[in-house]
């Protein structure tokens, strides 16, 4: 590889790498939350569905946490799947959709978990930091592509 091509591709690999780590963190985190609450959470979810109103605030919270953990797991799998599809086909749209999924999930995390104080910042900072890194690395990719150009060269 020549020096010029190495310099021009670093934003792509930082972008893809940060989203890959984001996806892996969310797969592990979602699976861990799902496994930790599977016994209690799924039983609670079943009883909450059977009743018109959950019997206790804890039951509703447990069911909501299980639902959230499945969303986190799915988001991580979706981002990793899109990155693998990009690696195979080198289409720009996979990178855009992967970033959109990560941004959407992290906006929800910030708005509904971090700002209200439901989750401490120490547990939820890594996802938004990785998305910001991907966004910063994406700027040179878009500037290099210009109007009508490709984000990633073959």
Steps between C-alpha positions, in 0.01 A plus 500: 500500500623845425517769765224704335248215504583420862446862602173525309355181647560569870165676551320201352668254733454721806133540405446127444712401799316724745162376373621139523603550862166677562315200354701248701449693824125512438477130410682405820308753711160406360568127533625549857192698601274249330671204668507665843132574496379207291359297786343784696442738210320263266280370782420860590431586137260207472312596816488864394347408166241277667391776737357821368731693732832372639464391862796701624731775377784246510318275255454778246861610539631147454293450186616832359864411572459169315349681202786753505763227518354332192511835313863552601591148386317544169665839439845352552427206270356734235807726504741206482296342220502823300876536546552143379280572197704814431823300522369258241341744254660840578172687466470835670142449617597228752728742682230767507234264637741356759578852621129590506417195715781582744402867520131417553572258784743737667259794477248283684763403756596861565144636506333228705774342709796734553333842528229389747762315706357149449844381392825648630720670244783258583293211362365671190775723363679254272227476233460875443880546504543236228224662292668840531829344387320348199339835419832685521669238280207515259549870424819449293329209322209720392725792409721274289196351325368840395178536309395176340818322601550176689582500869729202470712418198535139393 
